[in-house]
Amino acid sequence: MQDLIPEVWVSWLAQEFIASIVNKDTDVFEWGCGGSTLWFAEHARSVVSVEHSTAWGERVAKELRDRQLQNCDLRVCRGTEQSARQVLGGEYGFVFVDGASAMRCECAKAGWERVIPGGWLAVDNTERPFAEPIHKMMRAHDSVTIRGNGPKHESGRYKITTTFWKKRRVIGGGEHDGH
């Protein structure tokens, strides 16, 4: 069995963007564990990760133990519907929605409610049809969309698209983008 590589399976440019906003002061929540979980555990203050596949979740949990990464709370839930509803208490500087496509809209909605002002929500594979309702739901918010090649699709025939939405900070009754 091949070792998991600690990297977020998004385009190379989206990886750079994530690295510019996630640091040791960032609390992360993600749906869909894997290489991203390892990367977040190495770079963020804390990680809560929810996975719907028991076998995959056990493999990632073993990697976390083997690497002695103890700042990750990995939750394995049976089925995609239960995992989509697993927004645990707390607020997060970065929420990453990956995992089961059928539940990403529900996850994006629930995750946005837990993003702190100045924090980010990221949804992977937003070039796919499932993302249309997410784009509509989030259209009033500032966003960055990044499309390109990445670790899972190096051939160049398929481009990965990840969209990031930033929650504005409210200062003195007015809006501010956090810069």
C-alpha positions in Angstrom: 0.0 0.0 0.0 1.4 3.4 -1.0 2.0 6.0 1.7 -0.2 9.0 1.6 1.5 12.2 0.7 0.7 15.3 2.8 -0.8 17.5 0.1 -4.2 18.9 -0.7 -5.4 17.3 -3.9 -6.2 20.6 -5.7 -4.3 22.3 -8.5 -0.8 23.4 -7.8 -1.9 27.1 -7.8 -4.7 26.4 -5.4 -2.2 24.6 -3.1 -0.1 27.7 -3.1 -3.1 29.8 -2.3 -4.1 27.5 0.6 -0.5 27.7 1.9 -0.8 31.5 1.9 -3.8 31.5 4.2 -3.5 28.4 6.4 -0.9 28.6 9.2 -0.2 27.6 12.8 -2.9 30.1 14.0 -5.6 28.6 11.7 -8.3 26.1 12.8 -9.4 24.0 9.9 -12.5 21.9 9.2 -12.7 19.6 6.2 -15.1 17.2 4.7 -13.2 14.3 3.0 -10.0 13.2 4.6 -6.8 12.1 2.9 -3.5 13.8 2.0 -5.1 17.1 2.8 -5.7 16.0 6.4 -2.0 15.3 6.8 -1.0 18.6 5.2 -3.5 20.6 7.4 -2.3 18.7 10.5 1.3 19.7 9.7 0.5 23.4 8.9 -2.5 24.4 11.0 -3.2 24.8 14.7 -6.0 22.2 14.6 -7.9 20.1 12.1 -11.4 18.5 12.3 -11.9 16.1 9.5 -15.1 14.2 8.6 -15.0 11.2 6.3 -17.8 9.0 5.0 -15.7 5.9 4.1 -14.7 3.8 7.0 -11.8 2.0 5.3 -10.4 5.3 3.9 -10.8 7.0 7.3 -9.0 4.2 9.1 -6.1 4.4 6.6 -5.8 8.2 7.2 -6.1 7.7 11.0 -3.2 5.2 10.8 -1.1 7.8 8.9 -1.8 10.4 11.5 -0.7 8.1 14.2 2.4 6.9 12.3 3.4 10.6 11.8 2.5 11.4 15.4 0.2 14.2 14.3 -2.1 14.8 17.3 -3.9 18.0 16.4 -6.4 16.3 14.2 -9.9 15.1 15.3 -10.8 12.6 12.5 -14.5 11.6 12.5 -15.6 8.7 10.4 -19.4 8.8 9.8 -21.4 6.1 8.1 -22.7 7.4 4.8 -22.5 10.7 3.1 -25.6 12.2 4.6 -24.5 11.7 8.1 -21.0 13.1 7.3 -22.5 16.2 5.7 -24.3 17.0 8.9 -21.1 16.7 11.0 -20.3 20.3 11.5 -18.8 20.1 15.0 -18.9 23.0 17.4 -16.4 25.8 16.9 -15.4 28.3 14.4 -12.8 27.9 11.7 -10.4 30.1 9.7 -10.5 27.6 6.8 -13.3 25.2 5.8 -12.5 22.8 3.0 -15.3 20.9 1.2 -14.2 17.8 -0.7 -15.5 14.3 -0.4 -18.9 13.1 -1.7 -20.1 15.4 -4.5 -23.8 14.8 -3.7 -23.4 16.5 -0.3 -21.0 19.4 -1.2 -23.8 22.0 -1.4 -25.1 21.1 2.1 -21.5 21.0 3.4 -20.7 24.4 1.9 -23.8 25.9 3.5 -23.1 24.4 6.9 -19.4 25.2 6.7 -20.0 28.9 5.8 -21.9 29.3 9.0 -18.7 28.2 10.9 -16.2 30.3 9.0 -14.9 33.2 11.2 -14.8 36.8 9.8 -11.7 37.0 7.7 -11.7 33.2 7.2 -12.2 31.2 4.0 -14.5 28.5 2.6 -13.0 26.4 -0.2 -15.0 24.0 -2.4 -13.1 21.6 -4.7 -14.1 20.6 -8.2 -16.4 23.6 -8.7 -16.3 23.1 -12.5 -18.7 20.2 -12.0 -22.5 20.5 -12.2 -23.0 19.9 -8.5 -21.4 23.3 -7.8 -24.0 25.4 -9.6 -26.2 25.8 -6.5 -23.1 26.6 -4.4 -22.1 29.4 -6.8 -25.7 30.8 -6.6 -25.8 30.6 -2.9 -22.4 32.3 -2.5 -22.6 34.9 -5.3 -22.9 37.9 -2.9 -19.5 37.0 -1.3 -16.0 37.7 -2.4 -14.4 34.8 -4.2 -11.3 33.5 -5.9 -11.5 30.7 -8.5 -8.3 28.8 -9.4 -8.1 26.3 -12.2 -5.2 24.2 -13.3 -3.2 21.0 -13.1 -2.5 19.3 -9.9 -1.1 16.1 -8.3 -4.0 13.8 -9.3 -4.2 15.1 -12.9 -0.8 16.0 -14.3 -1.6 15.1 -17.9 -3.1 18.5 -18.5 -6.3 17.0 -20.1 -8.3 17.7 -17.0 -8.1 20.9 -15.1 -9.1 21.0 -11.4 -11.1 24.0 -10.3 -11.3 25.1 -6.7 -13.3 28.2 -5.5 -12.6 30.1 -2.3 -15.0 32.5 -0.6 -13.8 34.9 2.0 -16.0 36.0 4.9 -15.8 39.7 5.3 -15.0 41.3 8.7 -17.4 43.8 10.0 -15.8 46.9 11.5 -17.8 49.7 13.0 -21.0 48.8 11.2 -19.3 48.8 7.7 -17.8 45.9 5.8 -14.1 45.3 5.4 -12.4 42.6 3.4 -9.9 41.8 6.2 -6.7 43.2 4.5 
